[in-house]
Amino acid sequence: MHRIVRNIGVPLALSILSATVARADTLTYNFLATATPYGAISATLPASPTPTSFTANSFTLASTPVIVDGDPATVNIDFYLSTAGGGAAGQGTRVEGEQLFTGSTSSPTFRLGTFEVGGFQLNISQAISVIPEPASLFLLGTGAVGVYGVFRRRRNSETDTQEAA
């Protein structure tokens, strides 16, 4: 048992603990804007993005990948405070409406929900992504080693009892 733990369990535990830290609380949001006759614009952004630049009234996310009616594109998107008309701008088009984020322009967090922004129906929803955590994998592995140890101990105990009789 000790040899199995030493040869398999310890290297496994070390590799899991030294793995790149995955965060289970990393959230991404799906953005879907639709309007007739324009079609649909979609993007996936972090819940709390790091602005490329910001002012007192807005922040910019540069080189943001979006899909416009099924065609991929890359645009700079500006998001505005409600005191500056709210809404967003991209590719030379500004649509005013509700403020789409909370917090400051230097540290924004997007809001969830459906918003009316310049004739567009904008739905911001949480994207569900499964991210395994190294700590969870470590707990699963040590639990499996523990269960194996219990069964092995019981088997050895039964064998010793039968040999003594």
One Martini backbone bead per residue (centre of mass of N, CA, C, O) as a GRO file, in nm:
protein
  165
    1MET     BB    1   0.059   0.062  -0.022
    2HIS     BB    2   0.297   0.257   0.008
    3ARG     BB    3   0.402   0.216  -0.280
    4ILE     BB    4   0.155   0.319  -0.430
    5VAL     BB    5   0.147   0.600  -0.309
    6ARG     BB    6   0.439   0.678  -0.386
    7ASN     BB    7   0.422   0.606  -0.706
    8ILE     BB    8   0.129   0.756  -0.759
    9GLY     BB    9   0.007   0.968  -0.557
   10VAL     BB   10   0.231   1.181  -0.530
   11PRO     BB   11   0.269   1.261  -0.831
   12LEU     BB   12  -0.028   1.333  -0.872
   13ALA     BB   13  -0.049   1.555  -0.659
   14LEU     BB   14   0.180   1.734  -0.772
   15SER     BB   15   0.059   1.779  -1.056
   16ILE     BB   16  -0.202   1.913  -0.960
   17LEU     BB   17  -0.076   2.144  -0.784
   18SER     BB   18   0.115   2.250  -1.038
   19ALA     BB   19  -0.103   2.341  -1.189
   20THR     BB   20  -0.284   2.542  -1.338
   21VAL     BB   21  -0.490   2.769  -1.222
   22ALA     BB   22  -0.825   2.711  -1.169
   23ARG     BB   23  -1.130   2.894  -1.193
   24ALA     BB   24  -1.463   2.866  -1.092
   25ASP     BB   25  -1.529   3.200  -1.088
   26THR     BB   26  -1.520   3.221  -1.391
   27LEU     BB   27  -1.699   3.450  -1.590
   28THR     BB   28  -1.921   3.436  -1.867
   29TYR     BB   29  -2.084   3.623  -2.128
   30ASN     BB   30  -2.366   3.640  -2.327
   31PHE     BB   31  -2.419   3.820  -2.631
   32LEU     BB   32  -2.747   3.930  -2.772
   33ALA     BB   33  -2.825   4.111  -3.065
   34THR     BB   34  -3.149   4.223  -3.185
   35ALA     BB   35  -3.276   4.337  -3.514
   36THR     BB   36  -3.492   4.495  -3.725
   37PRO     BB   37  -3.301   4.419  -4.014
   38TYR     BB   38  -3.005   4.339  -3.890
   39GLY     BB   39  -3.015   4.103  -3.680
   40ALA     BB   40  -2.722   3.945  -3.538
   41ILE     BB   41  -2.526   3.991  -3.235
   42SER     BB   42  -2.231   3.826  -3.098
   43ALA     BB   43  -2.083   3.753  -2.768
   44THR     BB   44  -1.799   3.681  -2.549
   45LEU     BB   45  -1.759   3.786  -2.208
   46PRO     BB   46  -1.643   3.893  -1.935
   47ALA     BB   47  -1.791   3.991  -1.649
   48SER     BB   48  -1.494   4.129  -1.569
   49PRO     BB   49  -1.343   4.338  -1.745
   50THR     BB   50  -1.051   4.465  -1.904
   51PRO     BB   51  -0.986   4.758  -1.998
   52THR     BB   52  -0.815   4.919  -2.243
   53SER     BB   53  -0.998   5.176  -2.189
   54PHE     BB   54  -1.078   5.489  -2.000
   55THR     BB   55  -1.326   5.697  -1.865
   56ALA     BB   56  -1.566   5.860  -1.689
   57ASN     BB   57  -1.803   5.743  -1.918
   58SER     BB   58  -1.606   5.503  -2.033
   59PHE     BB   59  -1.531   5.187  -2.206
   60THR     BB   60  -1.284   4.971  -2.369
   61LEU     BB   61  -1.293   4.691  -2.604
   62ALA     BB   62  -1.049   4.559  -2.778
   63SER     BB   63  -1.062   4.325  -3.010
   64THR     BB   64  -1.358   4.201  -3.037
   65PRO     BB   65  -1.515   3.914  -3.077
   66VAL     BB   66  -1.765   3.867  -3.331
   67ILE     BB   67  -2.105   3.795  -3.452
   68VAL     BB   68  -2.243   3.871  -3.779
   69ASP     BB   69  -2.462   3.688  -3.915
   70GLY     BB   70  -2.222   3.446  -3.893
   71ASP     BB   71  -1.987   3.658  -3.904
   72PRO     BB   72  -1.675   3.721  -3.835
   73ALA     BB   73  -1.538   3.970  -3.602
   74THR     BB   74  -1.347   4.275  -3.517
   75VAL     BB   75  -1.401   4.498  -3.235
   76ASN     BB   76  -1.465   4.798  -3.090
   77ILE     BB   77  -1.603   4.848  -2.759
   78ASP     BB   78  -1.831   5.073  -2.613
   79PHE     BB   79  -1.918   5.170  -2.276
   80TYR     BB   80  -2.185   5.346  -2.101
   81LEU     BB   81  -2.302   5.557  -1.901
   82SER     BB   82  -2.605   5.690  -1.818
   83THR     BB   83  -2.493   5.994  -1.819
   84ALA     BB   84  -2.397   5.915  -2.143
   85GLY     BB   85  -2.660   5.721  -2.249
   86GLY     BB   86  -2.550   5.463  -2.261
   87GLY     BB   87  -2.468   5.171  -2.389
   88ALA     BB   88  -2.315   5.140  -2.721
   89ALA     BB   89  -2.013   5.095  -2.933
   90GLY     BB   90  -1.950   5.011  -3.292
   91GLN     BB   91  -1.834   5.072  -3.592
   92GLY     BB   92  -1.958   5.383  -3.572
   93THR     BB   93  -2.190   5.286  -3.369
   94ARG     BB   94  -2.449   5.434  -3.165
   95VAL     BB   95  -2.624   5.302  -2.875
   96GLU     BB   96  -2.879   5.390  -2.675
   97GLY     BB   97  -2.939   5.324  -2.312
   98GLU     BB   98  -2.875   5.116  -2.101
   99GLN     BB   99  -2.680   5.026  -1.852
  100LEU     BB  100  -2.451   4.731  -1.871
  101PHE     BB  101  -2.311   4.820  -1.595
  102THR     BB  102  -2.116   4.801  -1.309
  103GLY     BB  103  -1.943   5.028  -1.169
  104SER     BB  104  -1.664   5.124  -1.300
  105THR     BB  105  -1.476   5.195  -1.586
  106SER     BB  106  -1.217   5.041  -1.456
  107SER     BB  107  -1.438   4.821  -1.297
  108PRO     BB  108  -1.639   4.627  -1.452
  109THR     BB  109  -1.981   4.478  -1.444
  110PHE     BB  110  -2.197   4.293  -1.586
  111ARG     BB  111  -2.522   4.262  -1.663
  112LEU     BB  112  -2.815   4.087  -1.630
  113GLY     BB  113  -3.030   4.054  -1.916
  114THR     BB  114  -3.278   4.263  -2.071
  115PHE     BB  115  -3.224   4.512  -2.329
  116GLU     BB  116  -3.279   4.844  -2.450
  117VAL     BB  117  -3.075   4.930  -2.747
  118GLY     BB  118  -3.129   5.115  -3.004
  119GLY     BB  119  -3.348   4.876  -3.110
  120PHE     BB  120  -3.216   4.663  -2.940
  121GLN     BB  121  -3.210   4.334  -2.824
  122LEU     BB  122  -3.043   4.266  -2.518
  123ASN     BB  123  -2.879   3.964  -2.415
  124ILE     BB  124  -2.753   3.878  -2.089
  125SER     BB  125  -2.573   3.579  -2.023
  126GLN     BB  126  -2.465   3.304  -1.869
  127ALA     BB  127  -2.189   3.110  -1.914
  128ILE     BB  128  -2.145   2.768  -1.918
  129SER     BB  129  -1.846   2.640  -1.761
  130VAL     BB  130  -1.630   2.374  -1.728
  131ILE     BB  131  -1.400   2.383  -1.444
  132PRO     BB  132  -1.151   2.224  -1.324
  133GLU     BB  133  -1.014   2.167  -1.014
  134PRO     BB  134  -0.733   2.076  -0.858
  135ALA     BB  135  -0.854   2.032  -0.573
  136SER     BB  136  -1.077   1.833  -0.658
  137LEU     BB  137  -0.888   1.621  -0.779
  138PHE     BB  138  -0.731   1.571  -0.521
  139LEU     BB  139  -0.971   1.474  -0.349
  140LEU     BB  140  -1.048   1.239  -0.530
  141GLY     BB  141  -0.774   1.088  -0.515
  142THR     BB  142  -0.753   1.059  -0.203
  143GLY     BB  143  -1.020   0.907  -0.173
  144ALA     BB  144  -0.942   0.660  -0.343
  145VAL     BB  145  -0.700   0.578  -0.171
  146GLY     BB  146  -0.862   0.541   0.093
  147VAL     BB  147  -1.055   0.320  -0.005
  148TYR     BB  148  -0.836   0.119  -0.079
  149GLY     BB  149  -0.719   0.098   0.211
  150VAL     BB  150  -0.970  -0.018   0.349
  151PHE     BB  151  -0.999  -0.275   0.178
  152ARG     BB  152  -0.715  -0.385   0.236
  153ARG     BB  153  -0.738  -0.402   0.542
  154ARG     BB  154  -0.979  -0.597   0.548
  155ARG     BB  155  -0.844  -0.826   0.392
  156ASN     BB  156  -0.602  -0.864   0.587
  157SER     BB  157  -0.775  -0.919   0.838
  158GLU     BB  158  -0.918  -1.174   0.727
  159THR     BB  159  -0.660  -1.335   0.668
  160ASP     BB  160  -0.548  -1.336   0.963
  161THR     BB  161  -0.796  -1.479   1.089
  162GLN     BB  162  -0.778  -1.744   0.915
  163GLU     BB  163  -0.481  -1.821   1.000
  164ALA     BB  164  -0.539  -1.841   1.314
  165ALA     BB  165  -0.760  -2.079   1.275
   0.00000   0.00000   0.00000
